[in-house]
């Protein structure tokens, strides 16, 4: 506001006197949020009343009383861009009686031109890059980045960029395989905002498909072998393990092929597996939906069944393998020498029969173990006692 203006505007303006000198020239020059009012001065009067029309209640409202007749400019501020405003000005005499009014109608300048978004695209897992053209209006000093929130069904501000030439934004922490909508709004140093840009849509990189067929062995000694079908677009796979079918599963290995051998120095050991696929963009198939596969190392052979055939000083042991895994048998003979002393000797039988020459006057004990092709020994032996 220029000149001496009185903002105590509650006192009503008196009725006009048509005989008083009037303002002849009254013009309005718009900005986006302000209007500059210019008029010719009337030095013979004491000042000017300026009013603005309110279209809502259809009434005129005094916005300024200027008490210096040499003042010729008044700036009306805090206006809305792109709105029509109607003003009138009247001189007043030493008694505050106004002249007939002069009117002017003018529209404030429109909002800033919308920002032009050049591209919005995914760049890596969970990130989308937005690039837009700088606003040509040098009054712009920042940009407001908005993303549409599908849950709340409204636009939300996610970032503010400054200064005017900072026209790149990377949105991070996004969900894989999800569509996002963006708008950019320019804002000037005096608070004027532009129309929203056109809405752009971009999707984060998708997750690879879930691996549904995973095979794990249960017949290999001290190891479990995993095999599964390759996933299109996958560059690596992650293996997760647990001791329980329902988890929790923890990350175990990252591999680049569709086979994996898990070496475990235990017999009959059970382990549960999940396998996920990784894309070139580091997105991962959904672990929670991946099926569980059980693998097991080969258990120890069964205790053999042993029958005997004793003739004089000859003992024949005949073996039967309950699980048909026997490749050979380990025989440990314990010969009793005295009450507290015995002698021990080991034999390996490659067939299902073993013959031993003994002293008919002594007692013997035979512990017989089954040995499979992997060299695994039955957990407990079959015990045969020969008492003489």
ZAMARGU-4260 file (C-alpha; in steps of 0.2 Angstrom, whole numbers, plus 5000, padded with zeros to 4 digits):
<rodrens>
0) 5000/5000/5000 | 5007/5017/4995 | 5002/5034/5003 | 4994/5037/5020 | 4980/5024/5021
5) 4968/5022/5036 | 4964/5004/5040 | 4951/5008/5053 | 4937/5005/5041 | 4922/5001/5052
10) 4915/5019/5051 | 4902/5019/5036 | 4906/5031/5022 | 4893/5046/5021 | 4882/5049/5007
15) 4890/5056/4991 | 4890/5074/4986 | 4888/5075/4967 | 4895/5093/4967 | 4912/5088/4974
20) 4927/5086/4962 | 4930/5068/4957 | 4944/5056/4951 | 4944/5057/4932 | 4956/5043/4928
25) 4956/5026/4938 | 4966/5011/4932 | 4971/4994/4939 | 4987/4985/4935 | 4986/4966/4940
30) 4999/4955/4948 | 4995/4937/4952 | 4991/4940/4970 | 4990/4959/4970 | 4982/4974/4961
35) 4990/4991/4959 | 4977/5005/4958 | 4982/5021/4950 | 4972/5037/4949 | 4975/5056/4945
40) 4977/5066/4961 | 4964/5079/4966 | 4974/5091/4977 | 4958/5102/4981 | 4951/5087/4991
45) 4957/5080/5008 | 4959/5062/5002 | 4951/5046/4994 | 4940/5032/4999 | 4944/5015/4990
50) 4931/5001/4990 | 4931/4983/4983 | 4916/4974/4978 | 4912/4957/4987 | 4902/4946/4975
55) 4897/4934/4988 | 4886/4946/4998 | 4885/4958/4984 | 4891/4973/4994 | 4905/4986/4993
60) 4918/4986/5007 | 4930/5000/5010 | 4948/4993/5010 | 4957/5010/5012 | 4955/5028/5017
65) 4969/5038/5010 | 4971/5055/5019 | 4985/5063/5008 | 4977/5070/4992 | 4994/5069/4983
70) 4994/5050/4984 | 4990/5042/4968 | 4994/5023/4970 | 4987/5010/4982 | 4991/4991/4981
75) 4978/4979/4986 | 4987/4962/4992 | 4983/4945/4997 | 4972/4942/4982 | 4968/4926/4972
80) 4976/4923/4955 | 4965/4922/4940 | 4950/4931/4949 | 4940/4947/4944 | 4940/4961/4956
85) 4930/4977/4955 | 4935/4993/4963 | 4929/5011/4965 | 4937/5027/4971 | 4930/5043/4978
90) 4937/5059/4984 | 4932/5066/5001 | 4932/5084/5008 | 4937/5091/5025 | 4920/5084/5032
95) 4923/5067/5025 | 4909/5069/5013 | 4913/5058/4997 | 4912/5063/4979 | 4904/5052/4966
100) 4914/5036/4963 | 4925/5031/4948 | 4925/5012/4945 | 4937/4999/4937 | 4936/4981/4934
105) 4952/4970/4932 | 4957/4952/4934 | 4973/4946/4943 | 4985/4937/4933 | 4982/4918/4932
110) 4992/4905/4942 | 5009/4900/4936 | 5010/4889/4921 | 5010/4871/4926 | 5027/4861/4927
115) 5030/4849/4913 | 5036/4832/4919 | 5048/4825/4906 | 5049/4807/4913 | 5045/4796/4928
120) 5053/4779/4928 | 5060/4765/4940 | 5079/4765/4942 | 5082/4752/4955 | 5073/4742/4967
125) 5060/4752/4976 | 5065/4769/4968 | 5057/4780/4954 | 5066/4795/4947 | 5056/4810/4941
130) 5063/4823/4930 | 5054/4839/4925 | 5057/4855/4915 | 5062/4870/4925 | 5049/4884/4926
135) 5053/4898/4914 | 5046/4910/4927 | 5061/4917/4937 | 5049/4921/4952 | 5048/4902/4955
140) 5060/4896/4969 | 5053/4879/4974 | 5043/4864/4968 | 5031/4854/4978 | 5031/4835/4973
145) 5015/4826/4977 | 5011/4807/4976 | 4993/4800/4976 | 4989/4790/4991 | 4978/4775/4986
150) 4973/4771/5004 | 4967/4789/5008 | 4962/4793/4990 | 4971/4810/4990 | 4987/4818/4985
155) 5000/4820/4998 | 5016/4831/4998 | 5031/4820/4998 | 5045/4833/4995 | 5049/4851/4992
160) 5064/4855/4980 | 5073/4872/4979 | 5080/4882/4970 | 5071/4884/4953 | 5084/4873/4943
165) 5083/4858/4955 | 5071/4848/4944 | 5075/4830/4949 | 5068/4819/4962 | 5070/4801/4967
170) 5056/4793/4977 | 5063/4779/4987 | 5056/4765/4999 | 5043/4760/4987 | 5034/4743/4986
175) 5040/4732/4972 | 5028/4730/4957 | 5017/4744/4962 | 5010/4759/4951 | 5012/4776/4958
180) 5005/4793/4952 | 5014/4810/4953 | 5011/4828/4951 | 5023/4843/4952 | 5018/4861/4958
185) 5029/4876/4956 | 5028/4890/4970 | 5035/4907/4969 | 5044/4917/4982 | 5028/4926/4986
190) 5018/4911/4989 | 5009/4909/4972 | 5007/4891/4966 | 5005/4885/4949 | 4992/4873/4942
195) 4997/4855/4945 | 5007/4847/4932 | 4999/4833/4922 | 4998/4817/4932 | 5012/4805/4927
200) 5011/4786/4931 | 5026/4775/4935 | 5028/4757/4941 | 5042/4750/4952 | 5051/4735/4945
205) 5041/4719/4948 | 5046/4704/4959 | 5051/4688/4950 | 5038/4674/4950 | 5038/4663/4965
210) 5048/4646/4964 | 5035/4633/4966 | 5044/4617/4963 | 5059/4614/4974 | 5066/4597/4976
215) 5077/4591/4991 | 5085/4574/4992 | 5083/4562/5007 | 5095/4548/5001 | 5112/4556/5001
220) 5125/4554/5015 | 5129/4569/5025 | 5122/4581/5012 | 5106/4587/5005 | 5104/4592/4986
225) 5092/4605/4981 | 5086/4607/4963 | 5073/4619/4955 | 5067/4626/4939 | 5075/4642/4933
230) 5065/4658/4934 | 5064/4669/4918 | 5074/4685/4922 | 5082/4679/4938 | 5101/4682/4940
235) 5103/4674/4957 | 5093/4664/4970 | 5093/4666/4989 | 5091/4650/5000 | 5083/4651/5017
240) 5083/4637/5030 | 5074/4633/5046 | 5073/4618/5058 | 5054/4619/5058 | 5042/4618/5043
245) 5033/4634/5049 | 5049/4644/5051 | 5056/4656/5056 | 5067/4655/5040 | 5084/4664/5040
250) 5095/4668/5025 | 5108/4655/5022 | 5116/4656/5004 | 5115/4666/4988 | 5118/4656/4973
255) 5119/4658/4954 | 5113/4641/4948 | 5097/4631/4950 | 5106/4617/4960 | 5114/4618/4977
260) 5122/4605/4988 | 5121/4608/5007 | 5135/4598/5016 | 5130/4593/5033 | 5141/4582/5044
265) 5126/4573/5052 | 5116/4557/5048 | 5097/4558/5047 | 5097/4577/5049 | 5081/4586/5043
270) 5081/4604/5036 | 5068/4614/5029 | 5071/4626/5014 | 5064/4640/5004 | 5071/4648/4988
275) 5068/4665/4981 | 5073/4672/4964 | 5082/4689/4962 | 5080/4700/4947 | 5093/4711/4939
280) 5085/4726/4948 | 5087/4717/4965 | 5069/4713/4967 | 5065/4697/4975 | 5051/4685/4974
285) 5040/4684/4989 | 5047/4674/5003 | 5031/4672/5013 | 5022/4664/4998 | 5036/4652/4993
290) 5032/4634/4997 | 5042/4625/5010 | 5053/4609/5005 | 5060/4597/5017 | 5077/4588/5014
295) 5086/4575/5025 | 5103/4567/5025 | 5104/4549/5024 | 5100/4540/5041 | 5112/4527/5048
300) 5109/4509/5041 | 5098/4498/5051 | 5104/4485/5064 | 5107/4469/5054 | 5098/4453/5058
305) 5110/4439/5063 | 5108/4420/5064 | 5121/4408/5069 | 5126/4390/5065 | 5138/4382/5077
310) 5147/4366/5073 | 5162/4360/5084 | 5175/4374/5084 | 5167/4383/5070 | 5154/4397/5071
315) 5145/4403/5056 | 5136/4420/5056 | 5123/4423/5043 | 5117/4442/5040 | 5101/4449/5034
320) 5100/4468/5030 | 5082/4475/5034 | 5084/4490/5024 | 5094/4482/5010 | 5108/4495/5011
325) 5122/4483/5017 | 5138/4484/5007 | 5148/4474/5020 | 5148/4470/5038 | 5159/4475/5053
330) 5161/4461/5066 | 5169/4464/5082 | 5173/4448/5092 | 5176/4449/5110 | 5184/4433/5118
335) 5183/4431/5137 | 5200/4427/5144 | 5196/4429/5162 | 5183/4436/5174 | 5190/4454/5171
340) 5199/4452/5155 | 5195/4450/5136 | 5202/4451/5119 | 5195/4460/5105 | 5197/4457/5086
345) 5189/4465/5071 | 5183/4457/5055 | 5175/4464/5039 | 5163/4453/5029 | 5160/4457/5011
350) 5146/4444/5010 | 5131/4440/5021 | 5141/4425/5029 | 5156/4425/5041 | 5164/4409/5048
355) 5175/4410/5063 | 5186/4396/5071 | 5185/4397/5090 | 5190/4387/5106 | 5175/4377/5111
360) 5180/4379/5129 | 5179/4399/5129 | 5165/4411/5128 | 5163/4424/5114 | 5152/4439/5110
365) 5150/4446/5092 | 5145/4464/5089 | 5139/4465/5070 | 5137/4482/5062 | 5130/4485/5044
370) 5140/4496/5033 | 5132/4504/5018 | 5140/4510/5001 | 5144/4527/5009 | 5153/4520/5024
375) 5139/4523/5036 | 5138/4512/5051 | 5122/4506/5059 | 5119/4515/5075 | 5118/4500/5086
380) 5125/4482/5083 | 5117/4466/5083 | 5124/4456/5098 | 5127/4438/5097 | 5134/4428/5113
385) 5142/4411/5112 | 5144/4403/5129 | 5154/4387/5132
</rodrens>
